[in-house]
Amino acid sequence: MFYRESGVFKTSYAADTALMPLPNTRIGAALAGVIFLAVLPMVFGEYGMSICNLILIAIVGAIGLNILVGYTDQVSLGHGAFMSVGAYAAANLVVRMDMPFWVAIPAGGVMAAFIGTLVGIPSLRIKGLYLAITTLAAQLIIEWTINHVPAISGGAQSTILMPPPEVFGVVLKFQWQIYFFLMVFVIIAMVGAANLIRSRIGRAFIAIRDQDIAAEIIGINIARYKLYAFAISSFYAGVAGVLYTYYLGIANYEQFQLTVSIDFLAMIIIGGLGSPLGPVFGAIFVTLLPILVRRFLETFGGYFMDYSTLAATIPSLRLAIFGSLIIFFLVVEPEGLNRLWRKVRNYFRTWPFSY
């Protein structure tokens, strides 16, 4: 019965607060590590690995937004803008000052955290829909600033070419190399977020989310922790923006427009707000669904219309089907994919009993 909590006795504080207290959790994490680090790179080709790389980048950004929205209840529509801040900050450091990736990536995150803290100042007075409109305005302001300030965007077409990262003298050109490069940051992001939420700061975030007035009464400095949430979330967004720029080899503001912010918001809602694995499930779902819908339309759409009409309507049909599936899923399971995972996990924890 190694998969149950019954019979697992903890004899120290470290064991009681461990991230993976049960043996089956550690075994599952080890199996997941083998699958993602050894099996996938051997099975998938360049195209498959490129999709995996997009998912890994999305996971980093979604984790950051989940800290802000899922754990602190501060709605943001400017996540894409914070990604662009980190991307352009790193691109300028790499291109103009020849900085290595291990300097550019945290520097991009720090710059995004600084801008995110400034954007978060209105959250001290407003919340809900009004805060969402404020972050939407920040998205538009940052886009305009990047597009019209040549010192930031590099001039014509707001484009900066980014050289591939170099690790121990090896230039990462192949998708499987970039996959392992990105996986390091995904693991750091997941472990860091899990420990953050279990810390004093994370508990303060949850208290503000559940009831901000009660949190202030018990001594939590709401203003400080709201700014902390914006700074940490923006740092994750900035790092994701830098990773995306390294992946594509180019920094351009069109990669981080409002639709990107909406996609990340959809990721954490579909995956499950305020859950450790919600951003992971949501990033996988939102990244793969448009690709699968497009493949489905290209394969079976010819039975319903001629190919010339199909080619012209695939983009709009893909968006319509994508939106409809999201709405259907949220109606059926409003707590997200993480809720389905908890049901499966709890079933095996109590099996073969019904309680």
PLY file of the C-alpha trace (Angstrom):
ply
format ascii 1.0
element vertex 355
property float x
property float y
property float z
element edge 354
property int vertex1
property int vertex2
end_header
0.00 0.00 0.00
2.87 2.35 -0.79
0.54 4.73 -2.61
-1.53 5.60 0.49
-0.91 8.04 3.29
-1.95 5.38 5.79
1.15 3.73 7.20
3.50 6.54 6.18
4.79 7.94 9.46
6.77 11.16 9.51
9.39 11.49 12.22
10.84 14.93 11.41
9.70 18.40 10.43
11.53 18.09 7.11
9.59 14.91 6.27
6.30 16.55 7.25
6.89 19.54 4.96
8.44 17.64 2.03
7.18 18.43 -1.46
6.69 14.71 -2.16
5.75 13.05 1.13
4.46 9.75 -0.30
6.64 7.05 -1.91
4.39 6.85 -4.96
4.81 10.59 -5.52
8.56 10.21 -5.65
8.26 7.17 -7.91
5.90 9.08 -10.21
8.28 12.04 -10.36
11.16 9.70 -11.23
9.12 8.04 -14.00
8.09 11.44 -15.36
11.74 12.47 -15.37
12.70 9.36 -17.34
9.89 9.95 -19.86
10.55 13.64 -20.42
14.35 13.52 -20.28
15.11 10.24 -21.99
12.12 8.89 -23.94
10.68 11.98 -25.64
13.94 13.21 -27.21
14.50 9.73 -28.66
10.96 9.26 -29.98
10.12 12.71 -31.37
11.71 14.30 -34.40
12.58 17.95 -34.90
8.95 18.99 -35.39
7.75 17.13 -32.32
10.54 18.57 -30.23
9.72 22.07 -31.47
6.18 21.68 -30.14
7.57 20.39 -26.83
9.79 23.46 -26.64
6.80 25.75 -27.11
5.01 23.91 -24.30
8.00 24.29 -21.97
8.19 28.04 -22.58
4.44 28.34 -22.02
4.74 26.46 -18.72
7.22 28.99 -17.35
4.98 31.93 -18.27
1.81 30.23 -17.03
3.37 29.45 -13.65
4.11 33.15 -13.18
0.59 34.24 -14.12
-0.88 31.58 -11.84
0.99 33.11 -8.88
-0.64 36.45 -9.60
-4.15 35.38 -10.61
-4.58 31.94 -9.06
-2.96 32.54 -5.68
-3.36 36.31 -5.17
-6.55 36.99 -7.19
-5.04 39.91 -9.10
-6.37 39.73 -12.65
-3.84 40.66 -15.33
-4.17 41.10 -19.09
-0.63 42.37 -19.54
1.39 39.17 -19.25
2.47 39.32 -22.87
3.78 42.85 -22.37
5.96 41.76 -19.46
7.31 38.96 -21.65
8.24 41.54 -24.29
10.05 43.65 -21.67
12.22 40.69 -20.69
12.77 39.71 -24.32
13.97 43.14 -25.44
16.06 43.69 -22.32
17.90 40.40 -22.90
18.20 40.96 -26.65
19.84 44.34 -26.12
22.24 42.90 -23.57
23.23 40.02 -25.85
23.48 41.95 -29.11
24.93 45.26 -27.88
27.00 44.11 -24.90
27.71 40.47 -25.89
26.37 39.09 -22.62
25.99 35.29 -22.17
22.62 33.67 -21.63
23.16 33.15 -17.88
23.31 36.95 -17.53
20.66 37.86 -20.12
17.92 35.56 -18.82
17.85 36.75 -15.17
18.43 40.35 -16.33
15.36 40.12 -18.55
13.37 38.74 -15.63
14.53 41.52 -13.30
13.63 44.25 -15.81
10.19 42.71 -16.32
9.75 42.49 -12.53
10.57 46.20 -12.21
8.01 47.19 -14.87
5.48 44.76 -13.40
5.87 46.33 -9.97
5.12 49.76 -11.46
2.07 48.38 -13.24
0.96 46.73 -9.99
0.80 50.00 -8.06
-2.87 50.61 -9.09
-3.71 47.23 -7.50
-3.30 48.93 -4.13
-6.50 50.88 -4.78
-8.50 48.84 -7.29
-9.18 45.18 -8.04
-11.27 42.91 -10.21
-12.40 44.23 -13.58
-10.87 47.66 -12.96
-7.45 46.11 -12.37
-7.85 44.02 -15.53
-8.49 47.19 -17.55
-5.41 48.80 -15.96
-3.18 45.89 -16.98
-4.75 45.96 -20.45
-3.74 49.62 -20.71
-0.22 48.67 -19.59
-0.13 46.07 -22.37
-0.96 48.70 -24.98
1.42 51.30 -23.51
4.36 48.87 -23.44
3.64 47.76 -27.01
3.58 51.40 -28.20
6.77 52.27 -26.30
8.72 49.34 -27.72
7.47 50.05 -31.23
8.31 53.78 -31.17
11.58 53.95 -29.22
14.47 52.82 -31.45
16.85 52.63 -28.48
14.74 49.72 -27.16
13.45 48.00 -30.26
16.43 48.37 -32.55
14.82 50.65 -35.11
13.24 49.30 -38.29
10.32 46.91 -37.71
11.18 46.72 -33.99
13.23 43.58 -34.60
16.44 42.37 -32.95
18.12 39.20 -34.18
19.10 36.95 -31.30
22.03 34.52 -31.57
21.45 30.99 -30.24
22.59 30.32 -26.67
25.97 28.77 -26.09
26.45 26.30 -23.22
29.97 25.12 -22.35
31.18 26.12 -25.79
28.34 24.28 -27.59
25.97 26.41 -29.68
22.42 25.09 -29.27
21.09 24.73 -32.82
19.03 21.55 -32.74
15.59 21.26 -31.18
16.61 18.49 -28.79
19.45 20.65 -27.49
17.08 23.56 -26.88
14.66 21.12 -25.22
17.15 20.19 -22.50
18.13 23.86 -22.17
14.50 24.86 -21.57
13.79 21.90 -19.29
16.30 23.24 -16.76
14.32 26.48 -16.43
10.98 24.65 -16.26
12.19 22.52 -13.34
13.56 25.57 -11.54
10.32 27.46 -12.15
8.11 24.63 -10.87
10.18 23.90 -7.77
10.57 27.61 -7.02
6.83 28.27 -7.30
5.95 25.22 -5.18
8.28 26.35 -2.39
7.16 29.97 -2.69
3.51 29.07 -2.11
4.46 27.03 0.98
6.43 29.95 2.42
5.28 32.95 4.44
4.89 34.98 1.25
2.78 32.31 -0.42
0.50 31.97 2.59
0.04 35.73 2.55
-0.90 35.56 -1.14
-3.55 32.94 -0.41
-4.92 34.93 2.52
-5.28 38.01 0.30
-7.03 35.92 -2.34
-9.49 34.38 0.07
-10.35 37.55 2.02
-8.17 40.61 1.78
-9.89 42.49 4.62
-9.40 39.58 7.03
-5.79 39.26 5.86
-5.15 42.91 6.72
-6.78 42.50 10.11
-4.41 39.66 11.07
-1.40 41.82 10.18
-0.61 41.10 6.53
0.68 44.16 4.66
-1.61 43.90 1.62
0.13 46.63 -0.36
3.53 45.00 -0.01
2.40 41.50 -0.89
0.36 42.62 -3.89
3.45 44.28 -5.29
5.42 41.13 -4.48
2.91 39.12 -6.51
3.19 41.44 -9.50
7.00 41.45 -9.30
7.32 37.65 -9.06
4.74 37.03 -11.78
6.42 39.56 -14.08
9.83 37.99 -13.39
8.50 34.64 -14.60
6.98 36.37 -17.63
10.27 38.11 -18.42
12.20 34.84 -18.24
9.61 33.18 -20.50
9.96 36.05 -22.96
13.75 35.66 -23.04
13.45 31.90 -23.57
10.96 32.48 -26.39
13.34 34.96 -28.01
16.21 32.49 -27.77
13.99 29.79 -29.23
12.88 31.86 -32.24
16.17 33.71 -32.67
14.41 37.06 -32.91
12.82 39.66 -30.62
9.76 41.34 -32.10
6.85 43.01 -30.30
4.32 41.20 -32.52
5.20 37.97 -30.70
3.87 39.37 -27.41
0.62 41.11 -28.27
-2.71 40.99 -26.42
-3.63 37.58 -27.84
-0.61 36.10 -26.03
-1.85 37.52 -22.72
-5.28 36.03 -23.35
-3.73 32.65 -24.22
-1.85 32.59 -20.92
-5.00 33.53 -19.03
-6.77 30.66 -20.77
-3.94 28.30 -19.78
-4.29 28.88 -16.05
-8.10 28.86 -16.14
-8.28 25.61 -18.11
-5.47 24.02 -16.14
-6.88 25.07 -12.78
-6.39 28.30 -10.88
-4.33 28.17 -7.73
-2.89 24.68 -8.27
0.73 23.58 -8.77
0.07 21.45 -11.85
-2.66 23.63 -13.34
-0.26 25.76 -15.42
1.40 22.62 -16.77
-1.89 21.04 -17.87
-3.16 24.34 -19.25
0.02 25.03 -21.22
-0.12 21.58 -22.80
-3.83 21.91 -23.63
-3.73 25.42 -25.10
-0.55 24.75 -27.09
-1.62 21.42 -28.56
-5.31 22.11 -29.20
-4.90 24.55 -32.13
-2.36 22.22 -33.74
-4.65 19.21 -33.39
-7.67 21.17 -34.66
-5.72 22.33 -37.72
-4.56 18.75 -38.42
-8.16 17.52 -38.08
-9.48 20.13 -40.51
-6.73 19.42 -43.03
-7.44 15.68 -42.84
-11.24 15.56 -42.78
-12.29 19.02 -43.93
-12.13 17.95 -47.57
-15.20 15.77 -47.10
-17.37 18.83 -46.37
-15.95 21.50 -48.74
-13.51 21.87 -51.58
-9.86 22.39 -50.72
-9.66 25.98 -51.97
-12.51 27.02 -49.66
-11.03 24.93 -46.84
-7.63 26.62 -47.13
-9.30 30.03 -46.86
-11.48 29.11 -43.87
-9.10 26.96 -41.79
-7.77 29.90 -39.70
-11.24 31.12 -38.72
-12.64 27.61 -38.27
-9.67 26.71 -36.08
-10.29 29.71 -33.82
-14.04 28.98 -33.65
-13.51 25.32 -32.71
-10.77 26.28 -30.26
-13.03 28.79 -28.49
-16.00 26.42 -28.46
-13.95 23.63 -26.88
-12.66 25.99 -24.20
-16.20 27.13 -23.33
-17.46 23.54 -23.28
-14.62 22.43 -21.07
-15.11 25.26 -18.57
-18.82 24.46 -18.33
-18.18 20.75 -17.76
-15.21 21.16 -15.39
-14.90 24.76 -14.13
-12.04 23.86 -11.76
-9.86 22.87 -14.68
-7.79 19.88 -15.68
-6.17 19.79 -12.26
-9.54 18.77 -10.80
-9.65 15.76 -13.12
-6.12 14.84 -12.07
-7.11 15.07 -8.38
-10.05 12.74 -8.99
-7.77 10.13 -10.57
-5.18 10.54 -7.82
-7.73 10.27 -5.02
-9.27 7.20 -6.62
-6.00 5.30 -6.51
-5.25 6.56 -3.01
-8.38 4.87 -1.67
-8.64 1.92 -4.08
-10.03 -0.70 -3.64
-12.19 1.03 -1.04
-14.87 3.60 -1.83
-13.82 6.16 0.78
0 1
1 2
2 3
3 4
4 5
5 6
6 7
7 8
8 9
9 10
10 11
11 12
12 13
13 14
14 15
15 16
16 17
17 18
18 19
19 20
20 21
21 22
22 23
23 24
24 25
25 26
26 27
27 28
28 29
29 30
30 31
31 32
32 33
33 34
34 35
35 36
36 37
37 38
38 39
39 40
40 41
41 42
42 43
43 44
44 45
45 46
46 47
47 48
48 49
49 50
50 51
51 52
52 53
53 54
54 55
55 56
56 57
57 58
58 59
59 60
60 61
61 62
62 63
63 64
64 65
65 66
66 67
67 68
68 69
69 70
70 71
71 72
72 73
73 74
74 75
75 76
76 77
77 78
78 79
79 80
80 81
81 82
82 83
83 84
84 85
85 86
86 87
87 88
88 89
89 90
90 91
91 92
92 93
93 94
94 95
95 96
96 97
97 98
98 99
99 100
100 101
101 102
102 103
103 104
104 105
105 106
106 107
107 108
108 109
109 110
110 111
111 112
112 113
113 114
114 115
115 116
116 117
117 118
118 119
119 120
120 121
121 122
122 123
123 124
124 125
125 126
126 127
127 128
128 129
129 130
130 131
131 132
132 133
133 134
134 135
135 136
136 137
137 138
138 139
139 140
140 141
141 142
142 143
143 144
144 145
145 146
146 147
147 148
148 149
149 150
150 151
151 152
152 153
153 154
154 155
155 156
156 157
157 158
158 159
159 160
160 161
161 162
162 163
163 164
164 165
165 166
166 167
167 168
168 169
169 170
170 171
171 172
172 173
173 174
174 175
175 176
176 177
177 178
178 179
179 180
180 181
181 182
182 183
183 184
184 185
185 186
186 187
187 188
188 189
189 190
190 191
191 192
192 193
193 194
194 195
195 196
196 197
197 198
198 199
199 200
200 201
201 202
202 203
203 204
204 205
205 206
206 207
207 208
208 209
209 210
210 211
211 212
212 213
213 214
214 215
215 216
216 217
217 218
218 219
219 220
220 221
221 222
222 223
223 224
224 225
225 226
226 227
227 228
228 229
229 230
230 231
231 232
232 233
233 234
234 235
235 236
236 237
237 238
238 239
239 240
240 241
241 242
242 243
243 244
244 245
245 246
246 247
247 248
248 249
249 250
250 251
251 252
252 253
253 254
254 255
255 256
256 257
257 258
258 259
259 260
260 261
261 262
262 263
263 264
264 265
265 266
266 267
267 268
268 269
269 270
270 271
271 272
272 273
273 274
274 275
275 276
276 277
277 278
278 279
279 280
280 281
281 282
282 283
283 284
284 285
285 286
286 287
287 288
288 289
289 290
290 291
291 292
292 293
293 294
294 295
295 296
296 297
297 298
298 299
299 300
300 301
301 302
302 303
303 304
304 305
305 306
306 307
307 308
308 309
309 310
310 311
311 312
312 313
313 314
314 315
315 316
316 317
317 318
318 319
319 320
320 321
321 322
322 323
323 324
324 325
325 326
326 327
327 328
328 329
329 330
330 331
331 332
332 333
333 334
334 335
335 336
336 337
337 338
338 339
339 340
340 341
341 342
342 343
343 344
344 345
345 346
346 347
347 348
348 349
349 350
350 351
351 352
352 353
353 354
